[in-house]
Amino acid sequence: MQLYIGNKNYSSWSLRAWLMLAKSGVSFDEVMLELDTPEFYQTLAPLTPSQKVPLLIDSDITVWDSLAICEYINDAYLNGTAWPEDLAERAKARALAAEMHSGFNALRNEMPMNIRATRHVELSEAALKDIARIDTIFAEQMQQVHRAQGGWLFGQWSIVDCMYAPVVLRLKTYQINLSDDATCYLNHVLASEALKRWIDAALLETTMVQADEAGTDV
């Protein structure tokens, strides 16, 4: 199995798929491609119609898009256990994952993932609204006894935690203050050994992607 990803410092979508594999214990080879280079597109062109990362190749199966990769790994290797078992909880987890997958555009645009940096950004009302919604999601899930059940959004780790991990890193980079309950979840994610491995690798990278160098140094 091969997982094609972009620079670990910047590629939030790559992180989601990588974290799914890392947390699942599935063996895979990592292929890192430098973002925004001719080689990036030349390598991906014959492999995926999207010419984007992440890209998973498992024997004769090709899967692109981070959420699709998470679903594939869950179906093929985890017997569906990467979603909550309870039907209502599973439905809510899927809704939250889809909300992250398709929304929060202002936050994404104004606060690009940049693990190496500590920055300040002047945020629009739309981005502040996105942050408030994120805070609500994190806090509500922690308040609903999930903190005591394992610390993840639905107690035990699930796909929805993969989807929100890059947001946690953005909140850290741009020094965003959250409510106490939301901060509890943020700290739990940052303490994850799998995520720490990604962060450590990102800190060793030296490539700069200027489009993702938002804000001023703190």
VOPAGU-2260 file (C-alpha; in pm, 1 decimal, decimal comma):
REM VOPAGU-2260
SITE   aa  ch    i         X         Y         Z
SITE  MET   A    0       0,0       0,0       0,0
SITE  GLN   A    1     126,6     347,4     -90,5
SITE  LEU   A    2       5,2     679,7      41,8
SITE  TYR   A    3     106,2     987,4    -158,3
SITE  ILE   A    4     117,3    1303,1      50,7
SITE  GLY   A    5     239,0    1662,0      28,2
SITE  ASN   A    6     471,1    1856,9     257,1
SITE  LYS   A    7     391,9    1766,6     616,8
SITE  ASN   A    8     423,2    2126,7     729,2
SITE  TYR   A    9     143,8    2244,8     502,4
SITE  SER   A   10     -66,0    1958,9     364,8
SITE  SER   A   11    -370,0    1934,1     590,1
SITE  TRP   A   12    -558,3    1693,1     366,1
SITE  SER   A   13    -256,3    1462,5     355,3
SITE  LEU   A   14    -246,1    1461,4     733,9
SITE  ARG   A   15    -602,7    1336,3     757,5
SITE  ALA   A   16    -537,4    1027,8     545,6
SITE  TRP   A   17    -194,1     965,4     699,8
SITE  LEU   A   18    -334,0     985,8    1051,6
SITE  MET   A   19    -606,3     737,5     963,5
SITE  LEU   A   20    -345,1     486,1     851,7
SITE  ALA   A   21    -110,1     558,5    1141,3
SITE  LYS   A   22    -381,5     525,0    1405,3
SITE  SER   A   23    -519,4     211,5    1240,5
SITE  GLY   A   24    -188,6      26,0    1246,3
SITE  VAL   A   25    -215,0     -56,5     876,3
SITE  SER   A   26     123,7    -101,8     707,4
SITE  PHE   A   27     190,8     142,5     424,3
SITE  ASP   A   28     469,4     316,9     234,2
SITE  GLU   A   29     470,3     694,9     241,1
SITE  VAL   A   30     552,2     887,0     -76,8
SITE  MET   A   31     606,8    1257,9     -13,7
SITE  LEU   A   32     578,3    1501,9    -305,7
SITE  GLU   A   33     677,5    1867,9    -285,4
SITE  LEU   A   34     369,2    2084,5    -327,1
SITE  ASP   A   35     340,5    2327,4    -619,5
SITE  THR   A   36     623,6    2176,9    -823,5
SITE  PRO   A   37     620,7    2035,0   -1178,6
SITE  GLU   A   38     728,9    1698,8   -1037,8
SITE  PHE   A   39     422,5    1692,9    -812,7
SITE  TYR   A   40     182,6    1700,6   -1107,6
SITE  GLN   A   41     399,2    1484,6   -1331,7
SITE  THR   A   42     400,8    1209,2   -1070,5
SITE  LEU   A   43      28,8    1224,0    -997,0
SITE  ALA   A   44    -103,1    1272,1   -1351,2
SITE  PRO   A   45     -92,7     901,8   -1447,8
SITE  LEU   A   46    -215,4     790,2   -1104,7
SITE  THR   A   47    -520,7     999,4   -1015,5
SITE  PRO   A   48    -764,8    1214,1   -1214,5
SITE  SER   A   49    -761,0    1481,3    -942,7
SITE  GLN   A   50    -379,7    1524,4    -950,0
SITE  LYS   A   51    -402,4    1603,2    -579,7
SITE  VAL   A   52    -289,8    1447,7    -252,9
SITE  PRO   A   53    -361,9    1245,7     -56,2
SITE  LEU   A   54    -373,8     946,5    -286,8
SITE  LEU   A   55    -390,8     585,6    -169,8
SITE  ILE   A   56    -294,9     292,3    -389,7
SITE  ASP   A   57    -371,3     -49,4    -243,3
SITE  SER   A   58    -289,8    -319,9    -497,5
SITE  ASP   A   59    -530,1    -252,5    -786,9
SITE  ILE   A   60    -747,3      -8,9    -586,4
SITE  THR   A   61    -689,8     366,1    -613,3
SITE  VAL   A   62    -857,9     606,5    -372,1
SITE  TRP   A   63    -823,8     983,2    -370,4
SITE  ASP   A   64    -972,2    1238,9    -129,0
SITE  SER   A   65    -894,3    1218,0     241,2
SITE  LEU   A   66   -1240,6    1124,6     364,3
SITE  ALA   A   67   -1277,0     857,1      95,4
SITE  ILE   A   68    -941,2     711,6     202,6
SITE  CYS   A   69   -1054,6     704,8     565,6
SITE  GLU   A   70   -1374,7     527,1     466,7
SITE  TYR   A   71   -1185,5     276,4     252,7
SITE  ILE   A   72    -942,8     184,7     531,2
SITE  ASN   A   73   -1233,4     153,4     772,5
SITE  ASP   A   74   -1422,8     -77,8     538,0
SITE  ALA   A   75   -1128,6    -284,1     413,2
SITE  TYR   A   76    -921,0    -325,6     728,3
SITE  LEU   A   77   -1110,2    -218,8    1041,1
SITE  ASN   A   78   -1451,3    -383,1    1006,4
SITE  GLY   A   79   -1620,0     -46,3    1040,7
SITE  THR   A   80   -1482,7      23,6    1388,0
SITE  ALA   A   81   -1346,5     368,5    1300,1
SITE  TRP   A   82   -1696,9     510,2    1344,7
SITE  PRO   A   83   -1888,4     498,8    1674,7
SITE  GLU   A   84   -2087,5     178,5    1724,0
SITE  ASP   A   85   -2407,8     347,8    1838,8
SITE  LEU   A   86   -2627,1     441,8    1540,4
SITE  ALA   A   87   -2708,9     793,7    1661,7
SITE  GLU   A   88   -2349,2     863,7    1756,5
SITE  ARG   A   89   -2227,6     727,0    1424,5
SITE  ALA   A   90   -2470,1     950,9    1235,3
SITE  LYS   A   91   -2353,6    1256,5    1427,7
SITE  ALA   A   92   -1986,7    1167,9    1378,1
SITE  ARG   A   93   -2041,3    1136,3    1003,5
SITE  ALA   A   94   -2224,5    1470,5     998,2
SITE  LEU   A   95   -1939,4    1641,8    1182,2
SITE  ALA   A   96   -1680,7    1485,3     952,7
SITE  ALA   A   97   -1877,1    1599,5     646,9
SITE  GLU   A   98   -1912,5    1947,6     794,8
SITE  MET   A   99   -1534,8    1968,2     822,8
SITE  HIS   A  100   -1483,9    1820,3     478,1
SITE  SER   A  101   -1706,2    2072,1     299,6
SITE  GLY   A  102   -1707,3    2379,3     523,3
SITE  PHE   A  103   -1503,0    2625,9     727,1
SITE  ASN   A  104   -1372,2    2792,7     411,6
SITE  ALA   A  105   -1284,6    3123,7     577,4
SITE  LEU   A  106   -1079,7    2947,8     843,8
SITE  ARG   A  107    -901,6    2740,5     579,0
SITE  ASN   A  108    -819,1    3042,8     364,0
SITE  GLU   A  109    -710,4    3277,9     640,3
SITE  MET   A  110    -536,3    3022,6     864,7
SITE  PRO   A  111    -348,1    2777,7     640,3
SITE  MET   A  112    -182,2    2487,0     819,0
SITE  ASN   A  113     178,3    2582,1     895,4
SITE  ILE   A  114     314,4    2365,7    1173,3
SITE  ARG   A  115     657,5    2531,3    1191,3
SITE  ALA   A  116     515,1    2878,3    1253,2
SITE  THR   A  117     370,1    3071,5    1545,4
SITE  ARG   A  118     170,6    3351,2    1388,9
SITE  HIS   A  119     -88,3    3622,8    1438,8
SITE  VAL   A  120    -354,4    3686,9    1176,7
SITE  GLU   A  121    -627,0    3949,4    1149,5
SITE  LEU   A  122    -935,9    3739,2    1097,9
SITE  SER   A  123   -1256,9    3822,2     915,0
SITE  GLU   A  124   -1599,5    3787,7    1073,4
SITE  ALA   A  125   -1649,9    3473,0     868,0
SITE  ALA   A  126   -1332,5    3314,5    1006,7
SITE  LEU   A  127   -1427,4    3409,3    1361,9
SITE  LYS   A  128   -1765,2    3247,3    1303,7
SITE  ASP   A  129   -1588,9    2930,1    1186,7
SITE  ILE   A  130   -1373,3    2929,8    1500,3
SITE  ALA   A  131   -1680,1    2973,3    1721,7
SITE  ARG   A  132   -1843,5    2674,9    1554,7
SITE  ILE   A  133   -1527,5    2466,3    1602,0
SITE  ASP   A  134   -1520,1    2564,0    1969,4
SITE  THR   A  135   -1883,0    2457,2    2004,8
SITE  ILE   A  136   -1819,1    2119,3    1842,2
SITE  PHE   A  137   -1518,8    2044,2    2060,5
SITE  ALA   A  138   -1679,7    2168,9    2381,9
SITE  GLU   A  139   -2013,3    1993,1    2333,4
SITE  GLN   A  140   -1847,1    1660,3    2263,4
SITE  MET   A  141   -1624,7    1692,8    2569,3
SITE  GLN   A  142   -1922,4    1788,4    2785,6
SITE  GLN   A  143   -2113,4    1481,1    2672,1
SITE  VAL   A  144   -1886,8    1261,1    2888,9
SITE  HIS   A  145   -1653,5    1180,7    2599,8
SITE  ARG   A  146   -1365,0    1331,0    2791,7
SITE  ALA   A  147   -1402,5    1063,7    3058,9
SITE  GLN   A  148   -1453,4     789,2    2799,3
SITE  GLY   A  149   -1124,6     839,6    2616,4
SITE  GLY   A  150   -1072,6    1204,4    2527,1
SITE  TRP   A  151   -1164,6    1191,1    2158,0
SITE  LEU   A  152   -1472,3    1356,2    2011,5
SITE  PHE   A  153   -1677,1    1040,2    2055,5
SITE  GLY   A  154   -1481,4     892,7    2343,7
SITE  GLN   A  155   -1270,8     649,0    2143,3
SITE  TRP   A  156   -1072,1     760,5    1840,2
SITE  SER   A  157   -1267,3     772,8    1513,1
SITE  ILE   A  158   -1252,7     913,7    1161,5
SITE  VAL   A  159   -1398,2    1243,0    1277,4
SITE  ASP   A  160   -1084,2    1301,7    1485,9
SITE  CYS   A  161    -873,1    1261,4    1171,5
SITE  MET   A  162   -1084,3    1525,1    1001,3
SITE  TYR   A  163   -1037,9    1782,2    1277,2
SITE  ALA   A  164    -668,7    1722,6    1357,7
SITE  PRO   A  165    -539,2    1981,9    1106,1
SITE  VAL   A  166    -775,0    2239,8    1257,5
SITE  VAL   A  167    -621,7    2172,9    1597,6
SITE  LEU   A  168    -279,0    2246,3    1448,8
SITE  ARG   A  169    -408,7    2566,3    1290,1
SITE  LEU   A  170    -551,1    2682,3    1622,0
SITE  LYS   A  171    -211,0    2622,1    1782,0
SITE  THR   A  172     -17,3    2801,8    1507,0
SITE  TYR   A  173    -233,6    3114,0    1522,8
SITE  GLN   A  174    -263,2    3115,4    1902,8
SITE  ILE   A  175    -643,4    3097,7    1908,5
SITE  ASN   A  176    -802,0    3090,9    2253,0
SITE  LEU   A  177   -1080,7    2838,2    2304,1
SITE  SER   A  178   -1318,4    2758,4    2587,4
SITE  ASP   A  179   -1190,2    2529,1    2860,2
SITE  ASP   A  180   -1372,5    2222,0    2731,4
SITE  ALA   A  181   -1259,8    2280,1    2373,8
SITE  THR   A  182    -902,8    2333,9    2494,0
SITE  CYS   A  183    -919,1    1998,1    2669,6
SITE  TYR   A  184    -983,8    1829,4    2335,9
SITE  LEU   A  185    -716,0    2034,2    2159,9
SITE  ASN   A  186    -457,1    1925,8    2416,3
SITE  HIS   A  187    -564,0    1562,8    2387,0
SITE  VAL   A  188    -511,7    1568,9    2010,6
SITE  LEU   A  189    -172,1    1737,8    2041,8
SITE  ALA   A  190     -64,1    1464,8    2285,2
SITE  SER   A  191    -132,9    1189,3    2032,9
SITE  GLU   A  192     182,9     990,2    1956,8
SITE  ALA   A  193      86,4     951,7    1590,9
SITE  LEU   A  194      34,3    1324,7    1548,6
SITE  LYS   A  195     361,5    1395,6    1727,3
SITE  ARG   A  196     542,9    1185,8    1465,2
SITE  TRP   A  197     388,8    1394,5    1187,7
SITE  ILE   A  198     476,7    1719,7    1367,0
SITE  ASP   A  199     836,1    1610,9    1426,9
SITE  ALA   A  200     877,7    1535,9    1056,1
SITE  ALA   A  201     716,0    1867,8     961,5
SITE  LEU   A  202     961,5    2057,7    1180,9
SITE  LEU   A  203    1251,1    1908,7     986,9
SITE  GLU   A  204    1122,6    2035,1     652,7
SITE  THR   A  205    1274,5    2350,4     505,5
SITE  THR   A  206    1065,7    2403,8     191,2
SITE  MET   A  207     858,8    2724,4     190,3
SITE  VAL   A  208     517,3    2747,8      25,7
SITE  GLN   A  209     454,6    3121,4      21,0
SITE  ALA   A  210      79,7    3089,2     -31,4
SITE  ASP   A  211      58,1    2920,0     309,6
SITE  GLU   A  212     279,6    3165,7     498,0
SITE  ALA   A  213      -1,7    3376,9     640,2
SITE  GLY   A  214      19,5    3626,0     924,6
SITE  THR   A  215     303,0    3781,2    1121,4
SITE  ASP   A  216     547,9    3606,2    1352,0
SITE  VAL   A  217     472,2    3606,6    1722,2
